[in-house]
């Protein structure tokens, strides 16, 4: 066998391995996103353990708005926090809105990396903001970083989700509205 043929076969094996690794990474990412979309809907009781103003209760009910959108609103004393996770072109995206001080401008975040059960997001228009979401039943941990330093840590625990029908419908309408 000529040296050129051996090199060509080695390159073929090498690039096949890289293509397989890339496909398996995509598959793992899609599996994690599927698990995320199956885990998140429902009622969660929680607490923002670390915040600039100290601990805050943080209850939220995530609703499946359609097969590619899960959204929820945490109604806090000083603001509402709208979380909207949506899939588009096999990518998970997040739109977040805090109505603190009358704000009505949502922040759009994209996935920056996926590790084990944690999805990391970044805000392209706000380079100082990153956050991670780890969803493993019966908990969800959300960590927000400003300038790569911890800013907020929210810990959610699955609750029984009992809510009167009228209140649940109203909550779903508020959660699923476009941001």
C-alpha positions as CSV (number, residue, x, y, z in Angstrom):
1,X,0.0,0.0,0.0
2,X,1.4,3.4,-0.9
3,X,2.2,6.0,1.7
4,X,-0.4,8.3,0.1
5,X,-3.1,5.7,0.4
6,X,-2.3,5.1,4.0
7,X,-2.4,8.8,4.8
8,X,-5.7,9.1,3.0
9,X,-7.2,6.2,5.0
10,X,-5.9,7.7,8.2
11,X,-7.5,11.0,7.4
12,X,-10.8,9.3,6.5
13,X,-10.8,7.5,9.8
14,X,-9.9,10.6,11.7
15,X,-12.6,12.8,10.0
16,X,-15.2,10.0,10.4
17,X,-14.4,9.9,14.1
18,X,-14.8,13.7,14.4
19,X,-18.1,13.6,12.5
20,X,-19.4,10.9,14.8
21,X,-18.3,12.8,17.9
22,X,-20.0,15.9,16.6
23,X,-23.3,13.9,15.9
24,X,-23.2,12.2,19.3
25,X,-22.6,15.6,21.0
26,X,-25.6,17.0,19.2
27,X,-27.7,13.9,20.1
28,X,-26.7,14.3,23.8
29,X,-27.6,18.0,23.6
30,X,-31.0,17.2,22.1
31,X,-31.6,14.5,24.7
32,X,-30.8,17.0,27.4
33,X,-33.2,19.5,25.9
34,X,-35.9,16.9,25.6
35,X,-35.4,15.9,29.2
36,X,-35.5,19.7,30.2
37,X,-38.8,20.2,28.3
38,X,-40.3,17.1,30.1
39,X,-39.0,18.2,33.5
40,X,-39.8,21.9,33.7
41,X,-43.6,22.1,33.2
42,X,-45.6,22.2,36.4
43,X,-45.6,23.9,39.8
44,X,-42.4,24.8,41.6
45,X,-41.9,26.3,45.1
46,X,-38.6,27.9,45.7
47,X,-36.4,30.5,47.0
48,X,-33.9,33.0,45.6
49,X,-31.2,32.0,48.1
50,X,-28.7,34.6,47.0
51,X,-29.8,38.0,45.7
52,X,-28.5,41.6,46.1
53,X,-31.3,42.2,48.6
54,X,-31.2,38.9,50.5
55,X,-33.3,35.7,50.2
56,X,-36.7,36.0,48.4
57,X,-39.5,33.4,48.1
58,X,-39.8,32.3,44.5
59,X,-42.8,30.2,43.4
60,X,-43.4,29.6,39.7
61,X,-45.6,27.5,37.5
62,X,-44.2,26.6,34.1
63,X,-46.7,25.9,31.4
64,X,-46.3,24.2,28.0
65,X,-47.5,26.9,25.7
66,X,-47.0,24.8,22.6
67,X,-44.7,21.8,21.8
68,X,-41.7,24.1,21.5
69,X,-42.4,26.7,24.2
70,X,-42.4,26.4,28.0
71,X,-43.0,29.6,30.0
72,X,-43.7,30.7,33.6
73,X,-44.0,33.9,35.7
74,X,-42.7,34.3,39.2
75,X,-44.8,37.0,40.8
76,X,-42.6,38.7,43.4
77,X,-43.4,41.6,45.7
78,X,-41.3,44.1,43.7
79,X,-41.6,42.7,40.2
80,X,-42.6,39.8,38.0
81,X,-40.0,37.5,36.4
82,X,-41.1,36.0,33.1
83,X,-39.2,33.0,31.9
84,X,-39.8,31.7,28.3
85,X,-37.8,28.7,27.0
86,X,-38.3,27.9,23.4
87,X,-36.8,25.6,20.8
88,X,-36.0,26.8,17.3
89,X,-33.9,25.0,14.7
90,X,-32.9,22.4,17.4
91,X,-31.5,25.1,19.6
92,X,-32.9,26.1,23.0
93,X,-33.3,29.8,23.7
94,X,-34.4,31.8,26.7
95,X,-36.3,35.1,26.9
96,X,-36.3,36.7,30.4
97,X,-38.1,39.7,31.6
98,X,-38.0,41.3,35.0
99,X,-40.5,44.1,35.4
100,X,-38.4,45.7,38.2
101,X,-38.7,49.5,38.1
102,X,-41.2,49.3,35.3
103,X,-38.9,47.5,32.9
104,X,-40.7,46.0,29.8
105,X,-37.6,45.1,27.7
106,X,-36.9,41.4,27.7
107,X,-33.4,39.9,27.5
108,X,-32.8,37.3,24.9
109,X,-30.3,34.6,25.7
110,X,-28.7,31.8,23.7
111,X,-27.0,28.6,24.8
112,X,-23.3,29.0,25.2
113,X,-22.6,25.4,26.4
114,X,-24.1,22.3,27.9
115,X,-22.5,20.3,30.7
116,X,-24.1,17.2,32.2
117,X,-27.5,18.4,33.3
118,X,-26.7,22.1,33.1
119,X,-27.5,24.5,30.3
120,X,-25.5,27.7,30.1
121,X,-26.9,30.8,28.5
122,X,-25.4,34.1,27.5
123,X,-27.0,37.4,26.4
124,X,-25.3,38.5,23.1
125,X,-26.4,42.1,23.7
126,X,-25.4,42.1,27.3
127,X,-22.0,40.5,27.5
128,X,-21.9,41.0,31.3
129,X,-24.8,38.5,31.8
130,X,-24.7,34.7,31.8
131,X,-26.8,32.2,33.6
132,X,-27.1,28.5,34.1
133,X,-30.1,26.2,34.5
134,X,-29.8,22.8,36.1
135,X,-33.0,20.8,36.0
136,X,-32.9,17.4,37.7
137,X,-36.1,16.3,39.5
138,X,-37.1,17.3,42.1
139,X,-35.0,20.5,41.8
140,X,-34.2,23.2,39.4
141,X,-31.2,25.5,40.1
142,X,-30.9,28.8,38.3
143,X,-27.7,30.8,38.8
144,X,-27.2,34.3,37.3
145,X,-23.8,35.8,36.9
146,X,-22.9,39.5,36.3
147,X,-19.4,40.0,35.1
148,X,-18.8,36.3,35.7
149,X,-19.5,36.7,39.4
150,X,-22.4,35.1,41.2
151,X,-25.4,37.5,41.4
152,X,-28.5,35.4,42.0
153,X,-29.1,31.7,42.9
154,X,-32.7,30.4,42.7
155,X,-33.5,26.9,44.0
156,X,-36.8,25.5,43.0
157,X,-38.4,22.3,44.3
158,X,-41.3,20.5,42.7
159,X,-44.6,21.3,44.5
160,X,-48.1,19.7,44.4
161,X,-49.2,22.3,41.9
162,X,-52.7,22.6,43.2
163,X,-54.2,25.8,41.9
164,X,-57.9,26.6,41.3
165,X,-58.8,26.1,37.6
166,X,-59.5,29.8,37.0
167,X,-56.3,30.9,38.6
168,X,-54.3,28.2,36.6
169,X,-55.9,29.5,33.4
170,X,-55.1,33.1,34.2
171,X,-51.5,32.1,35.2
172,X,-51.1,30.2,31.9
173,X,-52.3,33.2,29.8
174,X,-49.9,35.5,31.7
175,X,-47.0,33.0,31.3
176,X,-47.6,32.2,27.6
177,X,-47.9,35.7,26.4
178,X,-45.2,36.7,23.9
179,X,-42.4,38.8,25.3
